[in-house]
Amino acid sequence: MDAPLFFANCSYFKKVVIQASYGEFHTDSAPIKFIIFDTSGWSNIDLTGLQMLNDLHEELVGSNIQLAFANTKGPIRDRLSRAKFVEKLGERFMHISIDDAINSIKHRRNSILDEIDILRYYRKNMTISSMTMDISTVNPIWETEQRTSFEIEGSGI
């Protein structure tokens, strides 16, 4: 969107983003997991726009979709920060460019795949009665990094 995000357009903006999140504008059958806003065209954001972003973020998180921002100008970023939106979203989802946002998503995906490979290695190569494993979750839907402990029991885990 190449305009300010304010009371006159924010409900239309939200409607289009929600439609996109349901896959209305693409032909791939894979579910959408990330939405990146290129905010380089945003010249301003008002209180209604900020509230709509909060509501939209909650709705997307409820659908397991992570929101990220790219190319956010200083004044817009400052308003998002003052409204505690950046804190809620997570600083790691504020990017200097679309390429940076895409690379970050790929990195997070690769980190998850690495953790899965480690678990598979242990399952294949160890014979123990039980094991407790800590995994640092990198699921982008969570607002903070979390560590999960779980036990695996059985022979030939």
N, C-alpha and C positions, 0 to 999 in steps of 0.2 A: 504494500500500500504506500503510495507516494503522497501522503497527507498527514496532518496531525490526527492522533487518535483521541477523539473527544466525543462529547455527548451526542452529537448529530450522526456519527457514523459507527459508534462502537457496537451497537446491537447488530447491525448488518455484518460488521467484521467478525463478531463472535459466531453468527449464524454460518458464515462461509467457512470459518475454521472448523466448526463442528461437522459440517457437511464433508469437508476434506478429510477429517479424522475418521469418518465412516467409510472412506474410500470412494466417495461419489465422483471425484475428479480424476481417478486413475483406473487402469485396467488390470493391474496386478492383483492377484487374489491374496497375497500375503498381507497380514494386518499391519497397519501403520503403527510404528512404535515411537517415532520421533517427529516433531514438527519444529522446523527452524524458521524463525521470523527474521527476514532481512529488514532491519529497522532503519536502514540508511535514509529512507525517504520520510521518516517521521520527524516532523519539525517541532512538534509539541505533543503533550499528553496532559489531559485534565483529570480531575478527580473521578469523573464517571469512567474515563478510560482506564484509570488505575484499578477501580473496583471491578470493572469488566475483566481485566487481566487476572485479577485474583480469582474471580469466579470461574473463568475459563481454565486457569491452571488447575483448580480443584477438580473440575469436571474431567479434564484430560487425565490427570493422575488416577482418578477413579476408573478410567478406561485403560489404564496401563500405557499411557502415551506420555512421553516426556517432552516438555517444551524447552526450546533453547532460543537464544537471541544472538544475532550476528550484526556487525556494523552499527552498533548503537552509539549515537553521538553523545558527547559529554553531558549536555543539559538533560537529555532524556534519561541517560544512565543515572544521573544525579537524582532525578525525580523518582525513578524506580527504587533507588537505594534509600532515599529519605522515607518512602512509603513502606520500607521493609520488604518490598517485593523481591529484590535481589537475594536477600537473606532467605526468604521463603523458597524461591526457585533454586537457589544454590549458585554461588559465584562461578562454579565450574561449568555452568550452562550459559555464561555470558562470554561471547567470543568476539574476537576482533575482525573476523571475516567468515564467510560461509565455508571456505576451505578449512579453516581452523575448526569450525563446528563439526564438519563432516569427519575430519581426521580424529577429533576427540571421540566421536561416536564409534568409529572403527576401533580406536584404541580400547575403549571400554568393552566392546564386543570381544576383542582379542583377549583381554584380561579374563573375561568370564570363560572363554574357551580354554585358556591356559589352566585355570583352576579345575575345569572339568577333566582335562587331560591328566593332571596330577592325581585326581581322585581315581580315574580309571587305572592309572599305573599302580597305585596302591592296591586297588581291588584285584588286579591281575597278578601282582608279584609278591603279595604278602599273605601269609597264613597266620592269622591271629584270631583270638576269640572275640576281641572287641577293640575298637579304636575310637578315640575322640578326635575330631578334626575341626580346627577353626578355619573358617573361610571368611575373608574380607569381602563383603558383598559390594559389588559394583553396579548393582541394578540401578539404573538412572532414575527410576520412578521414586525411590526413597529420597527424602530431602536431605538426609545426612548419611555419611558412610556408616555402615554397621558391620559388626563382626558376628558371625553365627557359629555356634558350637553345636555339633551333633555327634551322636554315637552311631557307629555301624557295628553290628554284631554278626558273628558267624565265621565259619572257617572258609578260607579262600576268598576273603573280602576283596 
